[in-house]
Amino acid sequence: MEKNKNIGLAEARARSISKAAVVFLTPALLLIAVFIVYPVIDTFIISGFKWNGISSDKVFIGLENWKTLIHDEMFWKSFSHNLVVMVFSILLQIPIGMLLATFLDAGGKKFNIFKTVWFLPYLMSSVAIAFLFVYALATNGGLVSSLATLIMGKKTNIDLLGSSPNALFTIIGVIAWQFTPFYMVYFIAGYGNIDPCIYEAAVIDGATRGQYLRHIAIPMLGPIFKTSCTMSLIGSLKYFDLIWTMTQGGPAGSTELMATYMYKLSFQQFNMSYGSTVAAGMFILITAIALLFNKVFRVKEDY
């Protein structure tokens, strides 16, 4: 009798939890369906038509846009630029973010001022940062050219945004400057989740701070590394606003990314159907790379 009563209470509790889950998840699922799922599906549908994005008549052309995309040199060039940005974003943002977090974790509350100052770039708008660096990197009168003139003792103009491949790597540096603080905070949270008793036990066993970090703390941050790399990977494959504001894909396409190429096709050349094909191609490539990365990069997530 008591056993049946316990089973009845467990079932009632499970039903109550299920109802609460439905109530709280339904609005979120509806928003995801309307603003994410539907646009993705509609993008693939539009890619099957010839349409300028304005007129009411759409001409169905099947897979013609996809055939064009496969042989589109500019698309694959843009994709290669995205891969360069992806690789250098991971190599710069993640290690520097971890080093800053390690420094702040070692300093404790004494270094709180550094947390605030170093996090400021991430709080700024990407467009505002783009304008800031456009003026700072201007060939005539920019901060870099002015410093070069001061050092060299004669008029020196340095063109970082007007030549290839300088422009792409300069933008990668600006992106790293903006987004590294995010990963810094992420690693700080990771350090905060490590039980202080582990450090105390390591010290008792004779480990130095460096040995503790190298052999214990950093290996325990494996899941943080994986998540950070995945986020940086996905973000770097869909950058748009900062690069568009700084170079609009120039000079001569040297900073053209898939997102800027898609924007030009859709909203400057009014080739919405082919722009949608590029966007769909982006979706497929980003998804494939993210899945491949998560399959290859495996870490132990329980300690």
C-alpha positions in Angstrom: 0.0 0.0 0.0 2.8 2.4 1.0 4.7 1.4 -2.2 1.7 2.2 -4.4 1.3 5.5 -2.7 4.9 6.4 -3.3 4.6 5.5 -7.0 1.5 7.7 -7.3 3.3 10.6 -5.8 6.3 10.1 -8.1 4.0 10.0 -11.1 2.1 13.1 -10.0 5.4 15.0 -9.5 6.7 13.9 -12.9 3.4 15.1 -14.5 3.7 18.4 -12.7 7.3 18.9 -13.8 6.3 18.0 -17.4 3.5 20.6 -17.4 5.8 23.3 -16.0 8.4 22.4 -18.7 5.8 22.8 -21.4 4.6 26.1 -20.0 8.1 27.6 -19.8 9.5 26.1 -23.0 6.6 26.8 -25.4 7.3 30.6 -25.7 11.0 30.0 -26.3 10.3 27.2 -28.9 7.8 29.5 -30.7 10.4 32.3 -30.9 13.0 29.9 -32.1 10.6 28.5 -34.7 9.6 32.0 -36.0 13.0 33.7 -35.9 15.4 30.9 -36.6 13.8 27.8 -38.1 11.4 29.5 -40.5 14.0 31.9 -41.9 16.5 29.0 -42.5 13.8 27.0 -44.3 12.7 30.1 -46.3 16.3 30.8 -47.3 16.6 27.4 -48.9 13.2 27.8 -50.6 14.2 31.2 -52.1 17.5 29.7 -53.4 15.4 27.7 -55.8 14.0 30.8 -57.6 15.2 33.7 -59.6 14.1 36.8 -57.7 15.3 40.3 -57.0 13.7 40.5 -53.6 11.2 43.2 -54.5 9.0 42.1 -57.4 6.1 39.8 -56.8 7.0 37.4 -59.5 9.4 34.6 -58.8 10.7 32.3 -61.5 11.5 28.7 -60.3 14.9 27.6 -61.6 15.5 24.6 -59.5 19.2 24.0 -58.6 20.7 26.5 -61.0 21.7 28.9 -58.2 23.5 26.0 -56.5 25.3 25.0 -59.6 26.5 28.6 -59.9 27.5 28.7 -56.3 29.7 25.5 -56.7 31.7 27.3 -59.4 31.7 30.8 -57.8 35.3 31.7 -57.3 34.4 34.7 -55.1 32.3 32.6 -52.8 35.1 30.2 -52.2 37.6 33.0 -51.9 35.3 34.5 -49.2 35.1 31.1 -47.5 38.9 30.9 -47.5 39.1 34.3 -45.8 36.6 33.1 -43.2 38.8 30.1 -42.5 41.8 32.4 -42.0 39.8 34.5 -39.6 38.6 31.4 -37.8 42.0 29.9 -37.3 43.6 33.1 -36.1 40.6 34.0 -33.9 41.0 30.7 -32.1 44.8 31.0 -31.9 44.6 34.6 -30.5 41.5 35.0 -28.5 41.5 31.7 -26.6 45.1 31.6 -25.4 45.2 35.4 -24.6 41.8 35.1 -22.8 43.1 32.2 -20.7 46.3 34.0 -19.8 44.4 37.1 -18.7 42.0 34.9 -16.7 45.0 33.1 -15.1 46.6 36.5 -14.1 43.3 37.7 -12.6 42.6 34.5 -10.8 46.1 34.6 -9.2 45.6 38.2 -8.1 42.1 37.7 -6.6 40.1 40.8 -5.6 43.2 43.1 -5.8 42.9 42.9 -9.6 39.2 43.6 -10.0 40.1 46.9 -11.7 41.8 45.0 -14.4 38.6 42.9 -15.0 36.6 46.1 -15.5 39.2 47.8 -17.8 39.9 44.7 -19.9 36.2 43.9 -20.4 35.4 47.3 -21.8 36.1 46.5 -25.5 33.5 43.7 -25.4 30.9 46.1 -24.1 31.4 48.5 -27.1 29.4 48.2 -30.3 31.1 46.5 -33.2 30.3 49.5 -35.4 31.7 52.0 -32.9 34.9 49.9 -32.7 35.1 49.8 -36.5 34.9 53.6 -36.8 37.4 53.9 -33.9 40.0 51.8 -35.7 39.3 53.3 -39.2 40.3 56.7 -37.8 43.2 55.2 -35.8 44.5 53.3 -38.8 44.0 56.0 -41.4 46.9 56.3 -43.7 47.1 60.1 -43.4 46.9 61.4 -39.8 46.0 58.1 -38.2 47.4 57.1 -34.9 49.7 54.4 -36.3 51.0 56.7 -39.1 51.5 59.5 -36.6 53.5 57.2 -34.3 55.6 56.0 -37.2 56.3 59.5 -38.2 57.4 60.4 -34.7 59.7 57.4 -34.5 61.2 57.7 -38.0 61.6 61.5 -37.7 60.0 62.0 -41.1 56.6 61.8 -42.7 55.6 58.1 -42.8 52.3 56.7 -43.9 51.4 53.2 -43.0 48.5 51.7 -45.0 47.1 48.8 -43.0 43.6 48.7 -44.4 44.3 49.6 -48.0 46.6 46.7 -49.0 46.4 42.9 -49.1 47.0 40.9 -47.0 47.6 43.6 -44.4 43.9 44.5 -44.3 42.7 41.0 -43.4 45.2 40.5 -40.6 44.6 44.0 -39.3 40.9 43.2 -39.0 41.7 39.9 -37.3 43.6 41.9 -34.7 40.7 44.3 -34.2 38.3 41.3 -33.8 40.7 39.7 -31.2 40.8 43.0 -29.3 37.0 43.1 -29.1 36.2 39.5 -28.3 39.2 38.3 -26.1 37.6 39.8 -23.0 34.6 37.5 -23.4 36.8 34.5 -23.3 38.7 36.0 -20.4 35.5 36.1 -18.3 34.6 32.6 -19.5 37.9 31.2 -18.2 37.6 33.2 -15.0 34.3 31.4 -14.4 36.0 28.1 -15.2 38.7 28.8 -12.6 36.0 29.7 -10.1 34.4 26.3 -10.6 37.6 24.5 -9.5 37.3 23.5 -5.8 39.9 25.5 -3.8 40.7 22.3 -1.8 42.4 20.9 -5.0 44.9 23.8 -4.9 45.4 23.4 -1.2 46.0 19.6 -1.6 48.5 20.3 -4.4 50.4 22.8 -2.3 50.5 20.3 0.6 52.0 17.8 -1.8 54.7 20.3 -2.7 53.4 21.6 -6.0 54.2 25.2 -7.0 51.6 27.6 -8.5 53.0 26.9 -12.0 52.9 23.1 -11.6 49.3 23.4 -10.2 48.3 25.4 -13.3 50.1 23.2 -15.8 49.2 19.8 -14.4 45.8 20.3 -12.6 44.0 23.6 -13.3 44.4 23.9 -17.1 43.6 20.2 -17.8 40.4 20.7 -15.8 39.5 23.6 -18.1 39.2 21.2 -21.0 35.4 21.6 -21.4 35.9 25.4 -21.3 38.5 25.2 -24.0 36.2 23.1 -26.2 33.2 25.4 -25.7 35.3 28.6 -26.3 36.8 27.2 -29.5 33.4 26.2 -30.8 31.9 29.6 -30.1 34.9 31.4 -31.7 34.7 29.0 -34.7 31.1 29.7 -35.3 31.3 33.4 -34.7 34.3 33.8 -37.0 32.4 32.1 -39.9 29.6 34.7 -39.8 31.4 38.0 -39.0 29.8 40.9 -40.8 29.2 44.3 -39.1 32.8 45.1 -38.1 34.3 44.1 -41.4 31.6 45.8 -43.4 32.1 49.1 -41.6 35.9 49.0 -41.9 36.5 47.8 -45.4 33.2 46.5 -47.0 35.2 43.6 -48.2 38.0 45.6 -49.9 40.5 46.3 -51.1 39.9 44.2 -54.2 38.0 41.6 -52.2 40.9 40.9 -49.9 38.7 41.0 -46.8 35.5 39.7 -48.4 33.8 37.2 -46.2 30.8 35.0 -46.9 28.5 37.4 -45.0 29.6 40.5 -46.8 29.4 38.8 -50.2 25.9 37.6 -49.4 24.9 41.2 -48.3 26.3 42.7 -51.6 24.4 40.2 -53.7 21.1 40.6 -51.8 20.9 44.3 -51.0 23.2 46.0 -53.4 22.8 44.0 -56.6 19.2 42.9 -55.7 19.9 39.3 -56.5 18.0 38.0 -53.5 17.7 34.5 -54.8 21.5 34.0 -55.3 22.2 35.9 -52.1 19.9 33.4 -50.3 21.9 30.6 -51.9 25.1 32.0 -50.5 23.4 32.3 -47.1 22.3 28.7 -47.3 25.8 27.6 -48.4 27.1 29.5 -45.3 24.6 27.6 -43.1 25.7 24.2 -44.5 29.4 25.0 -44.2 29.2 26.4 -40.7 27.2 23.5 -39.5 29.5 21.0 -41.1 32.6 22.6 -39.6 31.1 22.9 -36.1 30.0 19.3 -36.1 33.4 18.1 -37.4 35.2 20.2 -34.8 33.0 18.8 -31.9 33.6 15.2 -33.2 37.4 15.6 -33.5 37.9 17.7 -30.4 36.9 15.5 -27.6 37.7 16.3 -23.9 36.9 14.6 -20.7 34.1 16.6 -19.0 33.9 14.9 -15.7 36.7 14.9 -13.1 
